[in-house]
Amino acid sequence: MKTHHHIFLTAALFVIVFYDQDMGLNLGILGIVYALLALFKTPERNRTRTFLILFVTSILSSVAFAWFRDFPSLLAVVSSLLLLGYRSKNRKLKILFLIPVFIINSFTSLFRFFSFDSWLPKKNISGVWQKALAFILIPLLFISIFFGIYSVGSDHFAAVFRDYELDINIWQVLALSVLGFFIAFNYWNYTVERLIYKKNSLLDDNFPDNDKVQKSTYSFLDLDAERTSGVISFFCLNILLIFFIITYNYEQFYEISKTPVQLSEETHERVNAVIMSIIMAVLVIMFYFKSGFNFDPKAKLMKLLARIWIILNAILVFSAALKNYEYIISYGLTYKRLGVFAFLLLALIGLILTFIKIQKKKRNAFLFNTMIWYFYGTILACSYVNWGGIITSQNMKRKDFAVNYHFEQINFSERGLLKYAEEKNDLQLKKKVLEKAKQEKSKPFLSKIIYFETLKE
């Protein structure tokens, strides 16, 4: 199939699966169709290992959304399909350009739509398609637009058509058609500006030969002065960080116990301070090791101090993680406390990559090119796993288990709550959970959430 076939097919499918439906199983089906069409449409030379992995994650993300229908799974399926479509056309273009490419295409889509020669076949198409386009689709498009305009301008005109009872919501079909075509058009027919291709080399992981030459970064500082500045900065920062680690751990583990509210506030404040410290640490290292000092034979002391600083920051991450674990042991699991572990893990990965950057003499772009995949992996982990079920099943073992909190605030906790109701012989809780599941099961087929279909009375 050609590009215009993909556009019209997926736009029509969008209308079919979303008409009079809530978002649910329909988006999962649409995501799988997009992924399969992208696989068949992609040339063999672009079917790299990365592309095939993205194809698998797109399918799994679509299934995850059909199963859970929550924000993490929505984010996963959207990001997976965007990455898949991007990689299907651009094998070597850096992933960091994905967002600007699709933003630019969204704003220019109206102009690109009227450039029919760029996305419709230049040669005469078959008679059936030609007649359908000329006699049905184009007139129907104009009729729909002017029908809407005239209906707003004249009640009598609108009343003529309202007298006919058609079980079709014309406005919903029109809105879905426009949105579905907009998504399909930009997915299958996006373009990459020449400027982006020219700037692609700026995001290479390795330094070009001309950046390996020893030269000062700024005109007001010579090379020796800049090197000495780095040594002094990292030495002082190491001393400062050692004192901070000592005071930080003393406050966390040896001060008098506080109330749960105070402990919660202080834990999050300290974790935020740790994450901000890690970000600033990486930025400082990027500042000094952006070019020549990676290859400077006289910068060994500065590299050593930078590595020590990275290790000290890693110790700080483990301290924060240990305190968060202690907090969970005392007061149970929540989304925020699991989120703290996720952020700390990403911070630790950032430090490891920064260490590798210094060790392997990589450019700063290496950190961004690599970290974006770890962020993507985090999104997938959040969408594929029923964290609400894990939270409920673990907190059920506690004496202070808050039933109402888990029923109202924790997503997809129903299976665990049914088990808890059976153990405690709580018929009222069982009834509430089953009523919620019954409401979800009563939705139309394409609006269903598969998770609730698996619940048994």
C-alpha positions as CSV (number, residue, x, y, z in Angstrom):
1,M,0.0,0.0,0.0
2,K,1.0,3.6,-0.7
3,T,1.2,6.4,1.8
4,H,-2.3,7.8,0.9
5,H,-3.7,4.3,1.5
6,H,-2.3,4.2,5.0
7,I,-3.7,7.7,5.7
8,F,-7.2,7.0,4.6
9,L,-7.3,3.5,6.1
10,T,-6.2,4.5,9.6
11,A,-8.3,7.7,9.5
12,A,-11.4,5.6,8.7
13,L,-10.5,3.0,11.4
14,F,-10.1,5.9,13.9
15,V,-13.7,7.0,13.2
16,I,-15.0,3.4,13.4
17,V,-13.4,2.4,16.7
18,F,-14.0,5.7,18.5
19,Y,-17.6,6.6,17.4
20,D,-19.9,6.6,20.4
21,Q,-17.1,5.0,22.5
22,D,-15.0,5.9,25.5
23,M,-11.3,5.4,25.2
24,G,-10.3,1.8,26.0
25,L,-9.9,-1.3,24.0
26,N,-10.3,0.8,20.8
27,L,-7.0,2.7,21.3
28,G,-5.2,-0.6,21.9
29,I,-6.6,-2.0,18.6
30,L,-5.7,1.2,16.7
31,G,-2.2,1.1,18.2
32,I,-1.6,-2.5,17.1
33,V,-2.9,-1.7,13.5
34,Y,-0.5,1.3,13.3
35,A,2.4,-0.8,14.5
36,L,1.7,-3.6,12.0
37,L,1.3,-1.2,9.1
38,A,4.5,0.6,10.1
39,L,6.3,-2.8,10.0
40,F,5.1,-3.7,6.5
41,K,5.7,-0.2,5.2
42,T,9.2,0.2,6.5
43,P,12.0,-0.6,4.0
44,E,14.2,-3.6,4.8
45,R,17.3,-1.3,5.3
46,N,15.5,0.5,8.1
47,R,14.3,-2.6,10.0
48,T,17.2,-2.4,12.4
49,R,17.3,-4.0,15.8
50,T,16.1,-0.8,17.4
51,F,13.2,-0.6,15.0
52,L,12.2,-4.2,15.8
53,I,12.4,-3.6,19.5
54,L,10.2,-0.5,19.1
55,F,7.7,-2.6,17.1
56,V,7.5,-5.1,20.0
57,T,7.1,-2.4,22.6
58,S,4.4,-0.7,20.5
59,I,2.4,-3.9,20.4
60,L,2.9,-4.5,24.2
61,S,2.1,-0.9,25.0
62,S,-1.1,-1.1,23.0
63,V,-2.1,-4.3,24.9
64,A,-1.1,-2.6,28.2
65,F,-3.5,0.3,27.4
66,A,-6.3,-2.0,26.5
67,W,-5.7,-3.8,29.7
68,F,-5.3,-0.8,32.1
69,R,-6.4,2.4,30.3
70,D,-4.4,4.7,32.5
71,F,-2.1,7.6,31.9
72,P,1.2,5.7,32.0
73,S,-0.1,3.2,29.4
74,L,-1.4,6.1,27.3
75,L,2.0,7.7,27.5
76,A,3.7,4.4,26.6
77,V,1.6,3.7,23.5
78,V,2.0,7.2,22.2
79,S,5.7,7.4,22.7
80,S,6.3,3.9,21.4
81,L,4.3,4.6,18.2
82,L,6.0,7.9,17.7
83,L,9.4,6.4,18.1
84,L,8.5,3.5,15.8
85,G,7.2,5.9,13.0
86,Y,10.3,8.1,13.4
87,R,12.7,5.1,13.2
88,S,10.9,3.7,10.2
89,K,12.0,6.6,8.1
90,N,15.1,7.8,9.9
91,R,17.6,5.1,10.7
92,K,20.4,7.4,11.8
93,L,18.7,10.6,12.9
94,K,19.0,11.2,16.6
95,I,16.0,10.5,18.8
96,L,16.3,13.9,20.4
97,F,15.0,15.4,17.2
98,L,11.8,13.4,17.5
99,I,9.8,16.1,19.4
100,P,10.8,19.1,17.2
101,V,10.1,17.1,14.0
102,F,6.5,16.2,15.1
103,I,5.8,19.6,16.5
104,I,6.9,21.3,13.2
105,N,4.9,18.8,11.2
106,S,1.8,19.4,13.3
107,F,1.9,23.2,12.6
108,T,2.7,22.7,8.9
109,S,0.2,19.9,8.3
110,L,-2.4,22.2,6.8
111,F,0.0,23.5,4.2
112,R,1.4,20.0,3.4
113,F,-2.2,18.7,3.0
114,F,-2.8,21.0,0.0
115,S,0.5,19.9,-1.5
116,F,-1.4,17.0,-3.1
117,D,1.5,16.0,-5.3
118,S,3.7,15.2,-2.3
119,W,1.4,12.6,-0.7
120,L,-1.1,11.6,-3.4
121,P,0.1,9.5,-6.4
122,K,1.5,11.6,-9.2
123,K,0.4,9.1,-11.9
124,N,-3.3,8.5,-12.7
125,I,-4.7,6.1,-10.1
126,S,-7.1,3.3,-10.9
127,G,-10.5,4.1,-12.1
128,V,-12.3,3.0,-9.0
129,W,-10.1,5.1,-6.6
130,Q,-10.2,8.0,-9.0
131,K,-14.0,8.1,-9.2
132,A,-14.3,7.6,-5.4
133,L,-12.0,10.5,-4.8
134,A,-13.5,12.8,-7.4
135,F,-17.2,11.9,-7.1
136,I,-17.5,11.0,-3.4
137,L,-14.7,12.0,-1.0
138,I,-13.9,15.6,-2.2
139,P,-17.6,16.6,-2.7
140,L,-18.4,15.1,0.7
141,L,-15.7,17.0,2.4
142,F,-16.9,20.4,1.0
143,I,-20.6,19.5,1.7
144,S,-19.8,18.6,5.3
145,I,-17.9,21.9,5.8
146,F,-20.6,24.1,4.3
147,F,-23.4,22.1,6.0
148,G,-21.9,23.0,9.3
149,I,-21.6,26.7,8.4
150,Y,-25.2,26.9,7.0
151,S,-26.6,25.1,10.0
152,V,-25.1,27.6,12.4
153,G,-26.4,30.5,10.3
154,S,-30.0,29.4,9.8
155,D,-32.2,27.5,12.2
156,H,-34.8,26.7,9.4
157,F,-32.0,25.2,7.2
158,A,-30.9,23.1,10.1
159,A,-34.5,22.1,10.9
160,V,-34.9,20.6,7.4
161,F,-32.3,18.1,8.2
162,R,-33.3,17.6,11.8
163,D,-36.7,16.3,10.7
164,Y,-35.0,13.2,9.4
165,E,-34.1,10.8,12.2
166,L,-30.8,9.3,11.4
167,D,-29.1,7.3,14.2
168,I,-25.8,9.0,13.4
169,N,-24.2,11.9,15.2
170,I,-22.9,13.9,12.2
171,W,-20.9,16.3,14.3
172,Q,-19.1,13.5,16.1
173,V,-18.3,11.7,12.9
174,L,-17.0,15.0,11.4
175,A,-14.9,15.7,14.5
176,L,-13.5,12.2,14.6
177,S,-12.8,12.3,10.8
178,V,-10.8,15.5,11.1
179,L,-8.9,14.3,14.2
180,G,-8.2,10.8,12.7
181,F,-7.1,12.3,9.4
182,F,-4.8,14.8,11.2
183,I,-3.1,12.0,13.3
184,A,-2.8,9.6,10.3
185,F,-1.6,12.3,7.9
186,N,1.2,13.5,10.3
187,Y,2.2,9.9,11.2
188,W,2.5,8.5,7.7
189,N,3.5,11.7,5.8
190,Y,5.8,13.7,8.1
191,T,8.8,15.5,6.7
192,V,12.2,16.3,8.3
193,E,13.6,19.8,7.6
194,R,17.0,20.0,6.0
195,L,18.3,22.0,8.9
196,I,17.7,19.1,11.3
197,Y,19.6,16.8,9.0
198,K,22.5,19.3,8.9
199,K,22.5,19.5,12.7
200,N,22.3,15.8,13.3
201,S,26.1,15.5,13.7
202,L,26.0,17.9,16.7
203,L,24.4,15.1,18.7
204,D,27.0,12.4,17.9
205,D,28.3,10.5,20.9
206,N,32.0,10.8,20.0
207,F,34.1,13.9,19.4
208,P,35.2,14.8,15.9
209,D,39.0,15.2,15.4
210,N,38.9,19.0,15.5
211,D,37.5,19.0,19.0
212,K,40.4,16.8,20.3
213,V,42.8,19.7,19.8
214,Q,43.9,21.3,23.1
215,K,42.6,24.9,23.3
216,S,41.0,27.1,25.8
217,T,37.3,27.3,26.0
218,Y,37.0,31.1,26.7
219,S,39.1,34.0,25.4
220,F,39.5,35.4,28.9
221,L,40.9,32.2,30.4
222,D,44.0,30.3,29.1
223,L,44.2,26.5,29.2
224,D,46.2,26.2,32.4
225,A,44.0,28.6,34.3
226,E,40.8,26.8,33.2
227,R,42.4,23.4,34.2
228,T,43.4,24.8,37.6
229,S,39.9,26.2,38.0
230,G,38.5,22.7,37.5
231,V,40.8,21.1,40.0
232,I,40.0,23.7,42.6
233,S,36.2,23.5,41.9
234,F,36.1,19.7,42.1
235,F,38.3,19.6,45.2
236,C,36.1,22.1,47.1
237,L,32.9,20.4,45.9
238,N,34.2,17.0,47.2
239,I,34.9,18.4,50.6
240,L,31.5,20.2,50.6
241,L,29.7,17.0,49.6
242,I,31.4,14.9,52.2
243,F,30.2,17.2,55.0
244,F,26.7,17.2,53.4
245,I,26.6,13.4,53.3
246,I,27.5,13.3,57.0
247,T,24.9,15.9,58.1
248,Y,22.3,14.4,55.7
249,N,22.6,10.9,57.1
250,Y,22.7,12.2,60.7
251,E,19.5,14.0,60.2
252,Q,17.9,11.0,58.5
253,F,18.9,8.2,60.8
254,Y,19.9,9.6,64.2
255,E,17.6,12.6,64.9
256,I,14.5,12.2,67.1
257,S,11.5,10.6,65.4
258,K,8.9,12.9,64.0
259,T,5.2,12.5,63.2
260,P,4.3,10.7,59.9
261,V,3.3,14.0,58.3
262,Q,6.6,15.7,59.2
263,L,8.6,12.7,58.2
264,S,6.8,12.6,54.8
265,E,7.5,16.2,54.1
266,E,11.1,16.0,55.2
267,T,11.7,12.8,53.2
268,H,10.4,14.3,50.0
269,E,12.3,17.6,50.6
270,R,15.5,15.7,51.1
271,V,14.9,13.5,48.1
272,N,14.3,16.6,46.0
273,A,17.5,18.1,47.3
274,V,19.4,14.9,46.3
275,I,18.0,14.8,42.8
276,M,18.7,18.5,42.3
277,S,22.2,17.9,43.6
278,I,22.7,15.1,41.1
279,I,21.4,17.2,38.2
280,M,23.8,20.1,39.1
281,A,26.7,17.6,39.5
282,V,26.2,16.3,36.0
283,L,25.9,19.8,34.6
284,V,29.2,20.9,36.3
285,I,31.0,17.9,34.8
286,M,29.4,18.6,31.4
287,F,30.7,22.2,31.8
288,Y,34.4,21.1,32.3
289,F,34.4,18.0,30.1
290,K,32.6,19.3,27.1
291,S,35.6,19.3,24.7
292,G,39.4,19.5,25.1
293,F,39.8,18.4,28.7
294,N,38.7,14.9,27.8
295,F,42.0,14.5,25.9
296,D,44.2,16.7,28.0
297,P,47.1,14.6,29.5
298,K,47.6,17.2,32.2
299,A,43.9,16.9,33.4
300,K,44.4,13.6,35.2
301,L,43.9,15.2,38.7
302,M,40.8,16.9,37.6
303,K,39.4,13.7,36.1
304,L,40.2,11.8,39.4
305,L,38.4,14.5,41.5
306,A,35.4,14.4,39.1
307,R,35.2,10.6,39.4
308,I,35.4,10.8,43.2
309,W,32.6,13.4,43.1
310,I,30.5,11.1,41.1
311,I,31.0,8.2,43.6
312,L,30.2,10.5,46.5
313,N,27.0,11.5,44.7
314,A,26.1,7.8,44.2
315,I,26.6,7.3,48.0
316,L,24.1,10.2,48.5
317,V,21.6,8.4,46.2
318,F,21.9,5.2,48.2
319,S,21.4,7.1,51.5
320,A,18.2,8.6,50.1
321,A,17.0,5.2,48.8
322,L,17.7,3.6,52.2
323,K,15.7,6.3,54.0
324,N,12.8,5.9,51.6
325,Y,12.9,2.1,52.1
326,E,12.8,2.7,55.9
327,Y,9.8,5.0,55.4
328,I,8.0,2.3,53.4
329,I,8.6,-0.3,56.1
330,S,7.1,2.1,58.7
331,Y,4.1,3.4,56.8
332,G,3.5,1.2,53.7
333,L,3.7,1.6,49.9
334,T,2.3,4.5,47.9
335,Y,2.7,5.7,44.4
336,K,4.9,8.6,45.5
337,R,7.2,6.3,47.5
338,L,7.6,4.0,44.5
339,G,8.2,7.1,42.4
340,V,11.0,8.2,44.6
341,F,12.8,4.9,43.9
342,A,12.2,5.5,40.2
343,F,13.7,9.0,40.3
344,L,16.7,7.9,42.4
345,L,17.3,5.0,40.0
346,L,17.3,7.4,37.0
347,A,19.7,9.7,39.0
348,L,22.0,6.8,39.6
349,I,22.0,5.8,36.0
350,G,22.8,9.4,35.1
351,L,25.8,9.3,37.3
352,I,27.0,6.0,35.9
353,L,26.7,7.4,32.3
354,T,28.6,10.5,33.4
355,F,31.4,8.3,34.7
356,I,31.4,6.4,31.4
357,K,31.4,9.8,29.5
358,I,34.7,10.8,31.3
359,Q,36.2,7.3,31.1
360,K,35.4,6.8,27.4
361,K,35.8,10.5,26.4
362,K,32.3,11.0,25.1
363,R,30.5,14.2,24.2
364,N,27.8,15.7,26.4
365,A,25.3,14.6,23.8
366,F,26.1,11.0,24.8
367,L,24.3,11.6,28.1
368,F,21.1,12.9,26.4
369,N,21.1,10.3,23.7
370,T,21.4,7.5,26.2
371,M,19.2,8.9,29.0
372,I,16.3,9.4,26.8
373,W,16.1,5.6,26.3
374,Y,16.2,5.0,30.1
375,F,13.3,7.5,30.5
376,Y,11.4,5.6,27.8
377,G,12.2,2.3,29.6
378,T,10.8,3.8,32.8
379,I,7.6,4.8,31.0
380,L,7.2,1.2,29.7
381,A,7.8,-0.2,33.2
382,C,5.2,2.1,34.6
383,S,2.7,1.0,32.0
384,Y,3.3,-2.7,31.9
385,V,3.2,-3.4,35.6
386,N,0.1,-3.2,37.8
387,W,1.8,-1.1,40.5
388,G,-1.6,-0.5,42.2
389,G,-2.0,-4.2,42.6
390,I,1.5,-4.5,44.1
391,I,0.8,-1.7,46.5
392,T,-2.5,-3.2,47.7
393,S,-1.1,-6.8,48.0
394,Q,1.8,-5.6,50.1
395,N,-0.1,-3.2,52.3
396,M,-2.8,-5.9,53.0
397,K,-0.2,-7.6,55.2
398,R,-0.1,-4.5,57.5
399,K,-2.2,-4.1,60.6
400,D,-3.0,-0.5,59.6
401,F,-4.3,-1.4,56.1
402,A,-6.6,1.4,55.0
403,V,-9.3,-0.2,52.9
404,N,-11.1,2.9,51.7
405,Y,-7.9,4.6,50.7
406,H,-6.9,1.6,48.5
407,F,-10.4,1.3,47.0
408,E,-10.7,5.0,46.1
409,Q,-7.1,6.2,45.5
410,I,-5.2,3.1,44.2
411,N,-5.9,2.0,40.7
412,F,-6.5,-1.6,39.8
413,S,-6.5,-2.7,43.4
414,E,-9.8,-4.7,43.0
415,R,-8.3,-8.2,42.8
416,G,-6.4,-7.6,46.0
417,L,-9.4,-6.1,47.7
418,L,-11.6,-9.1,46.7
419,K,-9.0,-11.4,48.3
420,Y,-8.9,-9.2,51.4
421,A,-12.7,-9.3,51.6
422,E,-12.7,-13.1,51.4
423,E,-10.1,-13.4,54.1
424,K,-11.8,-10.9,56.5
425,N,-15.3,-12.0,55.4
426,D,-16.1,-8.4,54.6
427,L,-19.3,-8.7,52.4
428,Q,-19.8,-5.0,52.1
429,L,-16.3,-4.4,50.6
430,K,-16.8,-7.4,48.3
431,K,-20.1,-5.9,47.1
432,K,-18.5,-2.4,46.5
433,V,-15.7,-3.9,44.4
434,L,-18.0,-6.1,42.4
435,E,-20.3,-3.2,41.7
436,K,-17.4,-1.1,40.4
437,A,-16.3,-4.1,38.2
438,K,-19.9,-4.5,36.9
439,Q,-20.1,-0.9,35.8
440,E,-16.9,-1.3,33.9
441,K,-18.0,-4.5,32.3
442,S,-21.3,-3.0,31.2
443,K,-19.5,-0.5,28.8
444,P,-19.6,-1.1,25.0
445,F,-17.1,-3.6,23.7
446,L,-14.6,-1.1,22.3
447,S,-14.7,1.0,25.5
448,K,-13.9,-1.9,27.8
449,I,-10.9,-2.2,30.1
450,I,-9.7,-5.8,29.9
451,Y,-8.5,-5.8,33.5
452,F,-12.0,-5.7,34.8
453,E,-13.1,-8.4,32.4
454,T,-10.7,-10.8,34.2
455,L,-12.3,-10.2,37.6
456,K,-14.5,-13.1,38.8
457,E,-17.1,-13.0,41.5
